[in-house]
Every structure is written in C-alpha cells, then in structure tokens.
Amino acid sequence: MSREPSSDSLPPGESLLLVLLLLAGLVVLAEGVRLGAFASPRSAGTFPFLAGLVQSAGALVLLVGRLRRRGEEREDLPTRLRRLIAHLLPKEVALAVPALVLWVASLGTMGFVPATLAFLFAAVWYLRGGSPLLPAAVSAGTVAVIWLVFREIFEIVLP
C-alpha cells in the first residue's frame, strides 16, 4: 500500500509551498554560513546551517516527487490560483476578517459591550443559521462573562 496520496487528492498550491520552503531553507542555510557555520561546531552559525540544510533537502525531495506526479500542473494558472484561494480562504474565513476589522473599528465609537454583542450575534447567526434567539443568548452570555471577568474581577477598564 502506497503512503503517497494520489495526484487527485493533492492540495492546491502544494508545489508553490514546496518552492517557498526550499527558498526559505536556502536563506537559512546561507545565513548559517554567514554566521560562521564552519568556524567551529559551537559557532553561532552551526545550528542555522544544519536546520537550513535539513529543510532544503526535505523540500527538494518532496518537490522532485511532486513534479514527477504533475497532476496539478495540467490546469492553467488562473484555475490553480482560484483553487488555492478557495482552499486557503473558505467563505467563512474570508468574511470573518472584514468582520473583525469592522469590530475593531467600532470599538472606539460604540464601546466594547455593544460592538462585541453585535459582532458575536452576527457571527454566530451567520455560522449557525436558524432562529436569532440562540445567537442572541450566546452573544449576551459571552459578553456578560467577559465583562465580569475583566471589569469586575481583574478591574480592567474595557473600551
């Protein structure tokens, strides 16, 4: 039984990640040499050199194996990029980032309690769906616990 996944099950962007890992390993390897990896076994560059060597060798072996399978490369670049973005940023994550930015921006004008209530309510309702009663209860309970712990127990003033 082979331990390697078939080319159909390989995650999108695997080749790009392996190239980036190889480049990062080579940078660490070069930094180890710059720090004097060969001066003595106890020099500052010895460990970075060895770590960069292991990372570069591992990435190179995986990249060569990946390029032999070439399943992903049959698609054109825009299709591969769309698959990579969809794999790395599912819809929920892509929506959470602007929601968090909006929450942080609203802290100054609305204050912690209303901004957090609104953010949590919207997030839980979107992710769970259904009736708005459960998201409202979860949001209120969460904000109440946070407020009690930080404001009353630790005496931290919330924005």
Sequence and secondary structure as in RCSB ss.txt:
>XXXX:A:sequence
MSREPSSDSLPPGESLLLVLLLLAGLVVLAEGVRLGAFASPRSAGTFPFLAGLVQSAGALVLLVGRLRRRGEERE
DLPTRLRRLIAHLLPKEVALAVPALVLWVASLGTMGFVPATLAFLFAAVWYLRGGSPLLPAAVSAGTVAVIWLVF
REIFEIVLP
>XXXX:A:secstr
   S  GGGS TTHHHHHHHHHHHHHHHHHHHHHTTTTT TTSTTHHHHHHHHHHHHHHHHHHHHHHHH SGGGS
 HHHHHHHHHHHHS HHHHHHHHHHHHHHHHHHHH HHHHHHHHHHHHHHHHH S SHHHHHHHHHHHHHHHIII
IIIS     
